[in-house]
C-alpha cells in the first residue's frame, strides 16, 4: 500500500493527484484503503466475476483544535533522542530564542509558526518575555499560574549543568514535517544522580502532539517531586493531561501519550473509480465488472485554511481460471505437471491444493480443479491425461563375473529398439568393465514412444596390482646375489619368475645368483585366488658389473737395509682406484693410492704386500706379492781424529754401524780417559764425540772406547779399543 500526500490552499482546483512519498511517522496524515471481505480487510484483490465489495478507509481521525483527546499509544519513538540541535548546554532554567517552524501549527484554535523551548521540559507557542524558564510549580493543568499556551512533556525541574543533552530539530519532509524536542539523560535539580529521557513531537498537517517517556524517576526532596505531562491554552483556562500524569510526584518508564485535536472533524473522504468521483464517507460499496482502480482521498482542512491531502489506491483484478498440462499423452510411470492460473487458491480432485501439481497416473485419468478467488467466488475446469503402457524390457549376460581385461556378452529383449548405457543401440553388446558395473538398457515401443529400462550386473574380479623389488640392490658386482620380493593387492595362488638368463622360479620370494656381467630383464607372472592372471616386467632391471683383475710385481723383490727401496709395477686390468698396503707398520707411509708406488721399507723382514683395485662401478679385486728386506750387519770404528785443527775434516769420532735394531736401548757408546774415567756417552747412533770434555777440547793422546750394539737380526756385539786425538 502506498501513501501519497499534497497540500492545497482552499479554492485551488485540481484535476490530477500529485504523489509525494515520505517515511511515515505515527501522527502524520494518512489513509489506507481495505476491501472488507469476510471479517478482515485485504489490500488489492482478485475477483472471478461481478461481485459487490465494501471498501473501507483507515485514517488518522482529527478535528479542530479547540479541544483534544488524550490516548495511550505504543511506545515506539519515531526518532532517536540523540538527534537535533544542542540547547541549554551547561545552563539551567532558560528559554531558547524563538525557533521558526517551516509549517503552521494549530494549537487551541490559533495558528503558530514559532516556538520557544525551555530547559525544564516545556514548549510554549507564546513569547515568554524572559530568558528564565520557571521551575517551581504546584498547580495542576489547567492553571493560570502555569506556563501558558504550552506543551508540558515532561515539565519538571532539570539541571543540564551536570550532564545529559537537550536538543531540538525539524525532522521529516513535507507534507509531514515534525518539530522534535529531545531530553537525553538530563539530571534532576538537587538529585543529580536521577536522570530523565523524553521526546516531544509536534506534527504538521494533523496538529497532533505526542510525548514519549523513556524514563522519568522522582526527586521527592525538591519542589515536592512535582512533574506534569499535558497541554493548556493561552489563558490557562483549558488544558488536558493523561490519567495519573497531572502535577504531582510520579515516575514512568517506556510510555507514550498522544494529544489529538478532537473538535468538529476537519477532514472529509472522497472515493474515485478509474478517476471518476463515486461518493464520500469512510466506506463505500462497489461492484466491479472489469479490472478497476479505486482511489480513497482524505483532505485535512487546517486552521490557517491550508489543506493536506492523502490518497491510497485499491486495485481490483478480474481473472478467469485456466488449466494446462505439460503433456496430455504420457507413458506409464511418467510424471506430468498440471498448472492452474487466474485465481487465488485451488482444490484438485486428487486432494492437492497448489496451483502447480505433479501427478503420475497409472492409467488414463481426468483431473478436475476448482479455483477460489479472494472474494470467495469459484471456477472449475478439467483436463484428461492419456496413459500408454511400458514395453516389457529384460536384460541378461553370458557370465556374471569377469576378470580385468575379459569380455562379457549382454543381451536385451522385449522392445522394438534399444539404447544401452554405453550408448550402443543394438540388442547385443560386448563389454569389458574395469570394476563391478551395472549396465542399463532402455527399450522403446515405436508405436507409442513409451520406454522401459532393465539392468544387468557384471561382477568384477580385479586384476591384482603387483610389483617387486630386488634386495639388497638390483645393481652390483659379479657374482650378484639378489632376492626378489613381490608386493600385491590381493591373495595370489601362483608365482612364476623369469630371471632373464633362461632360468625360472616358482617360489613367492625367489633368490638368484648372477655370475655373468650384463643387463637382465625380470618378469613376474601371477594368478589370483579368483583365477585372474597378470604379470609385470622390468626391462634391464638387473645390472651385473664385471670385476677388475688385480696384479702387480715388486722390483726388486729382495733388498737389503743398505737400500730398502722397492718399485711396485701395476699389472691389473679394469682398475679405476688403487690401494696398496705395504704391511710395513713402522713406516710413516704404510699405504699408497698410486698405481705404481715406490716404498722405502723401514726395517728388515718378510713383507706380504697387498694390492686392492676398484672399478668405476665399485667392484674390487685383491692381489699379493712378497718382498724380502735383508739385514746388512757391519761396524766401522776410526782409529784417530783431529778435533783441534777445526778444519771440518775428521773433527768428530763417530762409529758407523749398519743393520742396527730400531728397538730402544739397542746402542751404547762410551769414551774413557787413560785413568778409566768416563768423559762421553750416548745412546744415539747418529751422535759422535767432538773431542771435548766439559766443553773444552781434550788433550791429544790415547783414549779408550766401549760400544754395545744390538742388530736387527737379534745379534748383540760389544766393541772395545783405543782412539787417538791428534793435533
TAVENUR-V476315 format. One record per residue. N is the residue number from 1. RES is the residue in one small letter. SS is DSSP state (~ for helix, > for strand, _ for the rest). BURIAL is I if it has 16 or more other C-alpha atoms within 10 Angstrom, else O. D_LAST is the distance of its C-alpha to the last C-alpha in whole Angstrom. Layout:
n/res/ss/burial/d_last
N/RES/SS/BURIAL/D_LAST
N/RES/SS/BURIAL/D_LAST
//
This chain:
n/res/ss/burial/d_last
1/x/_/O/151
2/x/_/O/151
3/x/_/I/152
4/x/>/I/153
5/x/>/I/154
6/x/>/I/156
7/x/>/I/158
8/x/>/I/161
9/x/>/O/163
10/x/_/O/167
11/x/_/O/169
12/x/_/O/166
13/x/_/O/167
14/x/_/O/164
15/x/_/O/165
16/x/_/O/161
17/x/_/O/159
18/x/_/O/156
19/x/_/O/153
20/x/_/O/150
21/x/_/O/147
22/x/_/O/146
23/x/_/O/144
24/x/_/O/147
25/x/_/I/147
26/x/_/I/149
27/x/_/I/152
28/x/_/I/152
29/x/_/I/155
30/x/_/I/155
31/x/>/I/157
32/x/>/I/156
33/x/>/I/159
34/x/>/I/159
35/x/>/I/161
36/x/>/I/163
37/x/>/I/163
38/x/_/O/164
39/x/_/O/162
40/x/>/O/159
41/x/>/O/159
42/x/>/I/157
43/x/_/I/155
44/x/_/I/156
45/x/>/I/158
46/x/>/I/159
47/x/>/I/162
48/x/_/I/164
49/x/_/I/167
50/x/_/O/170
51/x/>/O/169
52/x/>/O/170
53/x/>/I/167
54/x/>/O/167
55/x/>/I/165
56/x/>/I/164
57/x/>/I/162
58/x/>/O/159
59/x/>/I/159
60/x/_/I/158
61/x/_/I/162
62/x/_/I/162
63/x/>/I/165
64/x/_/I/166
65/x/_/I/164
66/x/_/I/167
67/x/_/I/166
68/x/>/I/163
69/x/>/O/162
70/x/>/I/159
71/x/>/O/157
72/x/>/O/154
73/x/>/O/151
74/x/_/O/148
75/x/_/O/145
76/x/_/O/143
77/x/_/I/143
78/x/_/O/143
79/x/_/O/140
80/x/_/O/136
81/x/_/I/137
82/x/_/I/134
83/x/_/I/136
84/x/_/I/137
85/x/>/O/137
86/x/>/O/136
87/x/>/I/138
88/x/_/I/138
89/x/_/O/135
90/x/_/O/134
91/x/_/O/138
92/x/_/I/140
93/x/_/I/144
94/x/>/I/144
95/x/>/I/146
96/x/_/I/145
97/x/_/O/146
98/x/_/I/149
99/x/>/O/147
100/x/>/O/149
101/x/>/I/150
102/x/>/O/150
103/x/>/I/153
104/x/>/I/156
105/x/>/I/156
106/x/>/I/160
107/x/>/I/160
108/x/_/I/163
109/x/_/I/165
110/x/>/I/163
111/x/>/I/161
112/x/>/I/158
113/x/>/O/154
114/x/>/I/153
115/x/>/I/151
116/x/>/I/149
117/x/>/I/147
118/x/>/I/146
119/x/_/I/143
120/x/_/I/145
121/x/_/I/146
122/x/>/I/149
123/x/>/I/150
124/x/>/I/153
125/x/_/I/155
126/x/_/I/157
127/x/_/O/155
128/x/_/I/154
129/x/_/O/155
130/x/_/O/152
131/x/_/O/148
132/x/>/O/148
133/x/_/I/149
134/x/_/I/151
135/x/_/I/149
136/x/_/O/152
137/x/_/I/154
138/x/_/I/157
139/x/_/O/160
140/x/_/I/160
141/x/_/I/160
142/x/_/I/163
143/x/_/I/163
144/x/_/I/163
145/x/_/O/161
146/x/_/I/158
147/x/_/I/156
148/x/_/I/159
149/x/_/I/159
150/x/>/I/156
151/x/>/I/154
152/x/>/I/152
153/x/>/I/149
154/x/>/I/148
155/x/>/I/149
156/x/_/I/147
157/x/_/I/145
158/x/>/I/142
159/x/_/I/139
160/x/~/I/136
161/x/~/I/134
162/x/~/I/133
163/x/_/I/132
164/x/_/I/133
165/x/>/I/134
166/x/>/I/138
167/x/>/I/138
168/x/>/I/141
169/x/>/I/141
170/x/>/I/144
171/x/>/I/143
172/x/_/I/144
173/x/_/O/146
174/x/_/I/149
175/x/_/I/152
176/x/_/I/150
177/x/_/I/148
178/x/>/I/148
179/x/>/I/147
180/x/>/I/144
181/x/>/I/144
182/x/>/I/141
183/x/>/I/139
184/x/>/I/136
185/x/>/I/135
186/x/>/I/137
187/x/>/I/137
188/x/>/I/140
189/x/_/I/141
190/x/_/O/140
191/x/_/O/139
192/x/_/I/135
193/x/_/O/134
194/x/_/I/137
195/x/>/I/137
196/x/>/I/139
197/x/>/I/139
198/x/>/I/142
199/x/>/I/143
200/x/>/I/147
201/x/>/I/148
202/x/>/I/151
203/x/>/I/152
204/x/_/I/153
205/x/_/I/156
206/x/_/I/157
207/x/_/I/157
208/x/_/I/155
209/x/>/I/153
210/x/>/I/151
211/x/>/I/149
212/x/>/I/146
213/x/>/I/144
214/x/>/I/141
215/x/>/I/141
216/x/>/I/143
217/x/_/I/142
218/x/_/I/144
219/x/_/I/144
220/x/_/O/146
221/x/_/O/145
222/x/_/O/146
223/x/~/I/150
224/x/~/O/151
225/x/~/I/148
226/x/>/I/151
227/x/>/I/150
228/x/>/I/153
229/x/>/I/153
230/x/>/I/156
231/x/>/I/157
232/x/>/I/160
233/x/_/I/162
234/x/_/I/163
235/x/_/O/165
236/x/_/I/164
237/x/_/O/167
238/x/_/I/166
239/x/>/I/162
240/x/>/I/161
241/x/_/I/158
242/x/_/I/157
243/x/_/O/158
244/x/_/O/156
245/x/_/I/154
246/x/_/I/156
247/x/_/I/155
248/x/>/I/154
249/x/>/I/151
250/x/_/I/150
251/x/_/I/146
252/x/>/O/146
253/x/>/O/143
254/x/>/O/143
255/x/>/I/147
256/x/>/I/149
257/x/>/I/152
258/x/>/I/154
259/x/>/I/157
260/x/>/I/159
261/x/>/I/162
262/x/_/I/165
263/x/_/I/168
264/x/_/O/170
265/x/>/O/168
266/x/_/I/166
267/x/>/I/166
268/x/>/O/167
269/x/>/I/166
270/x/>/I/167
271/x/>/I/167
272/x/>/I/166
273/x/>/I/166
274/x/_/O/164
275/x/_/O/165
276/x/>/O/169
277/x/>/O/170
278/x/>/I/171
279/x/>/O/172
280/x/>/O/171
281/x/_/O/170
282/x/_/I/167
283/x/>/I/168
284/x/>/I/169
285/x/>/O/170
286/x/>/O/170
287/x/>/O/170
288/x/>/I/168
289/x/_/O/169
290/x/_/O/166
291/x/_/O/162
292/x/>/O/163
293/x/>/I/161
294/x/>/I/163
295/x/>/I/161
296/x/>/I/162
297/x/>/I/162
298/x/>/I/162
299/x/>/I/163
300/x/>/I/162
301/x/>/I/164
302/x/_/I/163
303/x/_/I/164
304/x/_/O/163
305/x/_/O/165
306/x/>/I/162
307/x/>/I/162
308/x/>/I/159
309/x/>/I/159
310/x/>/I/157
311/x/>/I/158
312/x/>/I/157
313/x/>/I/157
314/x/>/I/158
315/x/>/I/158
316/x/>/I/160
317/x/>/I/159
318/x/>/I/162
319/x/_/I/160
320/x/_/O/161
321/x/_/I/159
322/x/>/I/158
323/x/>/I/156
324/x/>/O/154
325/x/>/I/151
326/x/_/O/148
327/x/_/O/150
328/x/_/O/153
329/x/>/I/152
330/x/>/I/149
331/x/>/I/148
332/x/_/I/148
333/x/_/I/145
334/x/_/I/145
335/x/_/O/145
336/x/>/I/147
337/x/>/O/147
338/x/>/I/151
339/x/>/I/151
340/x/>/I/154
341/x/>/I/154
342/x/_/I/156
343/x/_/I/157
344/x/_/I/155
345/x/>/I/155
346/x/>/I/156
347/x/>/I/157
348/x/>/I/156
349/x/_/O/158
350/x/_/O/155
351/x/_/O/155
352/x/_/O/152
353/x/_/O/152
354/x/_/O/150
355/x/_/I/151
356/x/>/O/148
357/x/>/O/148
358/x/>/O/146
359/x/>/O/148
360/x/_/I/148
361/x/_/I/151
362/x/_/I/151
363/x/_/O/155
364/x/_/O/157
365/x/>/O/157
366/x/>/O/159
367/x/>/O/158
368/x/>/O/160
369/x/>/I/159
370/x/>/I/161
371/x/>/I/159
372/x/>/I/160
373/x/_/I/160
374/x/_/I/159
375/x/_/I/163
376/x/_/O/163
377/x/_/O/165
378/x/>/I/164
379/x/>/I/164
380/x/>/O/163
381/x/>/O/162
382/x/>/O/161
383/x/>/O/159
384/x/>/O/158
385/x/>/I/155
386/x/>/I/156
387/x/>/I/153
388/x/>/I/152
389/x/_/I/151
390/x/_/I/147
391/x/_/I/146
392/x/_/O/145
393/x/_/I/142
394/x/>/I/139
395/x/>/I/136
396/x/>/I/134
397/x/>/I/131
398/x/_/O/130
399/x/_/O/127
400/x/_/O/126
401/x/>/I/123
402/x/>/I/120
403/x/>/I/116
404/x/_/I/114
405/x/_/O/115
406/x/_/O/118
407/x/_/O/122
408/x/>/I/125
409/x/>/O/128
410/x/>/I/131
411/x/>/I/134
412/x/>/I/137
413/x/>/I/141
414/x/_/I/144
415/x/_/I/144
416/x/_/O/145
417/x/>/I/141
418/x/>/I/138
419/x/>/I/135
420/x/>/I/132
421/x/_/O/129
422/x/_/O/127
423/x/_/O/129
424/x/_/O/130
425/x/_/O/134
426/x/_/O/135
427/x/_/I/136
428/x/>/I/133
429/x/>/O/130
430/x/>/O/126
431/x/>/O/124
432/x/_/I/120
433/x/_/I/119
434/x/_/I/116
435/x/_/O/117
436/x/_/O/120
437/x/>/O/123
438/x/>/O/126
439/x/>/I/128
440/x/>/I/131
441/x/>/I/134
442/x/>/I/137
443/x/>/I/140
444/x/>/I/143
445/x/_/I/147
446/x/_/O/148
447/x/_/O/151
448/x/_/O/151
449/x/_/O/147
450/x/_/I/146
451/x/>/I/143
452/x/>/I/141
453/x/>/I/138
454/x/>/I/136
455/x/>/I/133
456/x/>/I/131
457/x/>/I/128
458/x/>/I/125
459/x/>/I/122
460/x/>/I/119
461/x/>/I/116
462/x/_/I/113
463/x/_/I/110
464/x/_/I/107
465/x/_/O/104
466/x/>/I/101
467/x/>/I/97
468/x/>/I/94
469/x/>/O/91
470/x/>/I/88
471/x/>/O/85
472/x/_/O/83
473/x/_/O/83
474/x/_/I/84
475/x/>/I/81
476/x/>/I/78
477/x/>/I/76
478/x/_/I/78
479/x/_/O/79
480/x/>/I/80
481/x/>/I/82
482/x/>/I/85
483/x/>/I/88
484/x/>/I/91
485/x/>/O/93
486/x/>/O/96
487/x/>/O/98
488/x/>/O/102
489/x/_/O/105
490/x/_/O/107
491/x/_/O/107
492/x/>/I/107
493/x/>/O/108
494/x/>/O/106
495/x/>/I/102
496/x/>/I/101
497/x/>/I/97
498/x/>/I/97
499/x/_/I/93
500/x/_/I/93
501/x/_/O/91
502/x/_/O/95
503/x/_/O/94
504/x/>/I/97
505/x/>/O/97
506/x/_/O/100
507/x/_/O/98
508/x/_/I/98
509/x/_/O/94
510/x/>/I/93
511/x/>/O/89
512/x/>/O/88
513/x/>/O/85
514/x/>/I/84
515/x/_/O/82
516/x/_/O/82
517/x/_/I/81
518/x/>/O/83
519/x/>/O/86
520/x/>/I/89
521/x/>/O/92
522/x/>/I/94
523/x/>/I/97
524/x/>/I/99
525/x/>/I/103
526/x/>/I/105
527/x/>/I/108
528/x/>/I/110
529/x/_/O/112
530/x/_/I/115
531/x/_/O/114
532/x/_/I/113
533/x/>/I/110
534/x/>/I/107
535/x/>/I/103
536/x/>/O/100
537/x/>/O/98
538/x/>/O/94
539/x/>/O/93
540/x/>/O/90
541/x/>/I/89
542/x/>/I/86
543/x/>/I/83
544/x/>/I/81
545/x/>/I/77
546/x/_/I/76
547/x/_/I/72
548/x/_/I/69
549/x/>/I/67
550/x/_/I/64
551/x/_/I/61
552/x/>/I/58
553/x/>/I/55
554/x/>/I/51
555/x/>/O/49
556/x/_/O/47
557/x/_/I/49
558/x/>/O/46
559/x/>/I/42
560/x/>/I/39
561/x/~/I/37
562/x/~/O/34
563/x/~/O/37
564/x/_/I/40
565/x/>/I/42
566/x/>/I/45
567/x/>/O/48
568/x/>/I/51
569/x/>/O/54
570/x/>/I/58
571/x/_/O/61
572/x/_/I/63
573/x/>/O/67
574/x/_/I/68
575/x/_/I/65
576/x/_/O/65
577/x/>/I/63
578/x/>/I/60
579/x/>/I/58
580/x/>/I/55
581/x/>/I/54
582/x/_/I/50
583/x/_/O/51
584/x/_/I/47
585/x/_/O/47
586/x/_/O/44
587/x/_/O/43
588/x/_/O/44
589/x/_/O/46
590/x/_/I/48
591/x/>/I/51
592/x/>/I/52
593/x/_/O/55
594/x/_/O/54
595/x/_/I/56
596/x/_/I/53
597/x/_/I/50
598/x/>/O/47
599/x/>/I/45
600/x/>/I/42
601/x/_/I/42
602/x/_/I/40
603/x/_/I/40
604/x/_/I/41
605/x/>/I/45
606/x/>/O/48
607/x/>/I/50
608/x/>/O/53
609/x/>/I/53
610/x/>/I/57
611/x/>/I/58
612/x/>/I/61
613/x/>/I/63
614/x/>/I/66
615/x/_/I/69
616/x/_/O/70
617/x/_/O/73
618/x/_/O/70
619/x/_/I/71
620/x/>/I/68
621/x/>/I/66
622/x/>/I/63
623/x/>/I/61
624/x/>/I/58
625/x/>/I/56
626/x/>/O/53
627/x/>/I/49
628/x/>/I/47
629/x/>/I/43
630/x/>/I/41
631/x/_/I/38
632/x/_/I/35
633/x/_/I/33
634/x/>/O/29
635/x/>/O/26
636/x/>/O/22
637/x/_/I/19
638/x/_/O/16
639/x/_/O/14
640/x/>/I/10
641/x/>/I/9
642/x/_/I/6
643/x/_/I/7
644/x/_/I/6
645/x/_/O/6
646/x/_/O/10
647/x/_/O/11
648/x/_/O/13
649/x/_/O/12
650/x/_/O/11
651/x/_/I/10
652/x/_/I/13
653/x/>/I/14
654/x/_/I/18
655/x/_/I/20
656/x/>/O/23
657/x/>/I/26
658/x/>/O/30
659/x/_/I/33
660/x/>/I/32
661/x/_/I/35
662/x/_/O/36
663/x/_/O/37
664/x/_/O/36
665/x/_/O/34
666/x/_/I/33
667/x/>/I/29
668/x/>/I/27
669/x/>/I/23
670/x/>/I/22
671/x/>/I/19
672/x/>/I/19
673/x/_/I/17
674/x/_/O/18
675/x/_/O/21
676/x/_/O/22
677/x/_/O/22
678/x/>/O/22
679/x/>/I/19
680/x/>/I/20
681/x/>/I/23
682/x/>/O/24
683/x/_/I/28
684/x/_/O/27
685/x/_/I/26
686/x/_/O/24
687/x/_/O/22
688/x/_/I/18
689/x/>/I/16
690/x/_/I/13
691/x/_/I/11
692/x/>/O/13
693/x/>/O/16
694/x/_/O/19
695/x/_/O/17
696/x/>/O/14
697/x/>/O/11
698/x/_/I/11
699/x/_/O/9
700/x/_/O/7
701/x/>/O/9
702/x/>/O/12
703/x/>/I/14
704/x/>/I/18
705/x/>/I/19
706/x/>/O/23
707/x/>/I/25
708/x/>/I/28
709/x/>/I/30
710/x/>/I/34
711/x/>/I/35
712/x/_/I/37
713/x/_/O/39
714/x/_/O/39
715/x/_/O/37
716/x/>/O/35
717/x/>/O/32
718/x/>/O/29
719/x/>/O/25
720/x/>/O/23
721/x/>/O/20
722/x/>/I/17
723/x/>/I/13
724/x/>/I/10
725/x/>/I/7
726/x/_/O/4
727/x/_/O/0
//
